[in-house]
Amino acid sequence: MGIGAEIFNFIGAVVRWTYGTIWRTIAREKKFTFKEYLKGPNDSDDWFDFAGHESVNRIIGAGFLMIIIYLTMKY
C-alpha cells in the first residue's frame, strides 16, 4: 500500500489504542499492546486479525483526520 494508507493505519491504531487503554483500565480488563492494535494479534490465523485490523485503522484514521480538519476550519 501507499504511504497515505500507512499514515491512516497508524493514526487509527493510535486512536484505537488510546480508547482501548482508557476503557480497559476503567473496566479492569486485559490491555492490548500498541503493536496488536497496529497489526493484529501475534498468534492468530483469523483473516480479520491479519487484514481487518489495518482496514479498521485506516477507516478510523481517515475519519479522525476529517474531524480534525473540519474542527480546524470551523474554529
C-alpha positions as CSV (number, residue, x, y, z in Angstrom):
1,M,0.0,0.0,0.0
2,G,0.9,3.6,-0.2
3,I,2.3,6.0,2.3
4,G,-1.2,7.5,2.9
5,A,-2.7,4.1,3.8
6,E,0.1,3.6,6.3
7,I,-0.4,7.0,7.8
8,F,-4.1,6.4,8.2
9,N,-3.3,2.9,9.6
10,F,-1.0,4.5,12.2
11,I,-3.5,7.3,13.2
12,G,-6.3,4.8,13.5
13,A,-4.2,2.5,15.7
14,V,-3.3,5.4,18.0
15,V,-7.0,6.3,18.3
16,R,-8.0,2.7,19.0
17,W,-5.1,2.1,21.4
18,T,-5.9,5.3,23.4
19,Y,-9.6,4.5,23.6
20,G,-8.9,0.8,24.4
21,T,-6.4,1.6,27.1
22,I,-8.7,4.0,28.8
23,W,-11.8,1.7,28.5
24,R,-9.9,-1.4,29.6
25,T,-8.4,0.5,32.6
26,I,-11.8,1.5,33.8
27,A,-13.2,-2.0,33.2
28,R,-10.1,-3.6,34.7
29,E,-9.7,-5.9,31.7
30,K,-6.5,-7.2,30.0
31,K,-4.9,-4.4,27.9
32,F,-3.5,-5.0,24.4
33,T,-0.2,-3.6,23.2
34,F,0.1,-0.9,20.6
35,K,1.6,-3.4,18.1
36,E,-1.6,-5.6,18.4
37,Y,-3.8,-2.6,17.6
38,L,-1.5,-1.7,14.6
39,K,-1.0,-5.2,13.1
40,G,-3.4,-7.5,15.0
41,P,-2.7,-10.3,17.4
42,N,0.6,-12.1,17.0
43,D,-0.5,-15.8,17.1
44,S,-3.8,-15.7,15.1
45,D,-4.8,-17.5,11.9
46,D,-8.0,-15.5,11.6
47,W,-8.3,-13.4,8.4
48,F,-9.7,-10.4,10.3
49,D,-6.7,-10.4,12.6
50,F,-4.4,-10.3,9.6
51,A,-6.1,-7.7,7.3
52,G,-9.2,-6.5,9.2
53,H,-7.3,-4.5,11.9
54,E,-5.4,-2.5,9.3
55,S,-8.7,-1.8,7.4
56,V,-10.5,-0.6,10.5
57,N,-7.5,1.5,11.4
58,R,-7.5,3.2,8.0
59,I,-11.2,4.0,8.3
60,I,-10.9,5.4,11.8
61,G,-7.7,7.3,10.8
62,A,-9.4,8.9,7.8
63,G,-12.5,9.8,9.9
64,F,-10.4,11.2,12.7
65,L,-8.4,13.3,10.3
66,M,-11.6,14.6,8.6
67,I,-12.9,15.6,12.0
68,I,-9.7,17.4,12.9
69,I,-9.7,19.3,9.5
70,Y,-13.4,20.2,10.0
71,L,-12.8,21.5,13.5
72,T,-9.8,23.4,12.4
73,M,-11.7,25.1,9.6
74,K,-14.7,25.7,11.7
75,Y,-12.9,27.5,14.6
